[in-house]
Amino acid sequence: MNRKEFIEKSLITMLGISNLSTLQHLDGELSFFESTMPVFFMGHGSPMNGIEQNSFSKEWAKTASTLPTPRAIICISAHWETKGTKITAMQNPKTIHDFGGFPQELFNVQYPAKGSPKIAGEASNYSKNYPIQLDHEWGLDHGCWTVIRHMYPKANIPVLQLSIDYTKDMNYHYQLGKAIAGLRQKGILFIGSGNMVHNLGRIDWQKMNVKNYGFDWAIEMNEIFKKKIEDQDHLPLIQYKSLGKSALLAIPTPEHYIPLLYVLGMQSKKESASLFNDEYVAGSLSMTSIKIS
């Protein structure tokens, strides 16, 4: 029996609990997670996915059912851009309805997951080279809660958001992901939420309900992205503007793409990427999602 096993068995006996999974969720400082948590990039698409039972939301729920229970979730959403990187540090983050023109049913949604000032503090102190400020004002925006409420409908997992510093270049975001990847070994589930192909200005509103409809340039670029992700060829993905005109059409502004760079930065050499929800919407959006484990 090694030292880790001895400590685990001693604590289980001392605390009178039944198994290691119970021990894992008693207290973050005492947690011994048997494996590194996976990391996800979720194509979140329309806010309506937050209340609809469709193929995308059902896959989010299915995915969560296969995971060990995380200690907490840290979400990097396309919809929180700041000067400097911030992490939500309040005990009770509010549900933010940062959209317009949708049914009242969507505005009525509340996702009452707790936050965790303790975990926010751990994350903010994790890498001195990449300072992270504590934030007490934001909450959970729709890039976060529309996905996570399907994964964890009981809202029983603490959820924090990590902002995107709009003043930094693409490599900074990738390197910051790499710098905080060790939190995965402490039971933190990271979710990057955006879309690899996201051009709202080119949406074909007449084809919104046509399943898996993508423009040629969107399909071309999404396929290039997927191949490079599967090959762990990350440098061209960081320098995506060098991939040609289709890349600039796919990513006219970078905020929905940047969460992918955090996720890729967290990938170790021995981990592989698997794809799901790999479909197009209205010509110019891809819902392609990635699990790295």
Phi, psi and omega in degrees: 000127179277176186298317181299314180297322180297315180295317180300310182295323179294317180292320178300317179293313184297319185272352177068035180255169192269330186201174183293324182298327175293316179301323184300334187247010177286316184198133184303324184286339181262357189291138171235101180271131186291336180213162178289135178294144174293172176228145187234145160249122180251124169285111189268333175063214184295144173304335180299338176298341180291337181241350181271145171264089181236185184297327181288309183293326177294325178290324175300315180295317179298318180300315181297327182292344181265357188261151166295151181294120181286155173292323177194167176243133170245120183251130171259104185260144176298344191258014174230097178251134183220166170268111192091150179274134181231157174227137180294134187230019180268159180285326184230084180293139179282157174272120184261129178255078187266065181198171178214161175080015180251166181299152180302330179306323181288322179289338180282345184293132170237135175242096192273038176296144175287158168264196176204095176303327181296312181289325175301319178296319177300314182294320183291335181261005191287323182224115181293336181282345183228082185296138178234123182271146176280133182241136181239016186244327189288240184152219179242111181273177189290338174296336180267299191286333180297330177275310190289332180292337173280326181287317183227075186296340178280354181053040185258010176245131176301139181233130176236156173243142174250128185278167175255120178281107185288351180274352186260158179276176186296322181295326178301315182295319178298314182291325176295320174302316179297321184293328183257007183299333181298340177295340176298331180281354177255018176086015179269126175266117177265136176230118169269129186237116180192220171204134180294319173247119187210094179230090183295332180291342182253006182302136173265096185295338179285344183248018182303326184259009176273119186294131172056048179259118179228143174292158182303315182293327178292317179294315179304312185288319180298323178293321176296314178303312184298317182297318181290325176295314181295329180271001186054037177266079193277332185302313178297333178287324174293319181262049191299335181295340179280356182275002172108183185299322181297326178295321180288331173288321181291327185231072179293329171225147194271355192296328179279344179270325186304321178304330176298322182294323175300314182297315180295324178297333181277351183283132173272163183299329184276352182269153178241164180249134174239147186254149171207171185049039187275075182220165179251152179228127172056029174090314193241018175233141171243137179264006184311128182236157189224137170246129176246124180201000000 
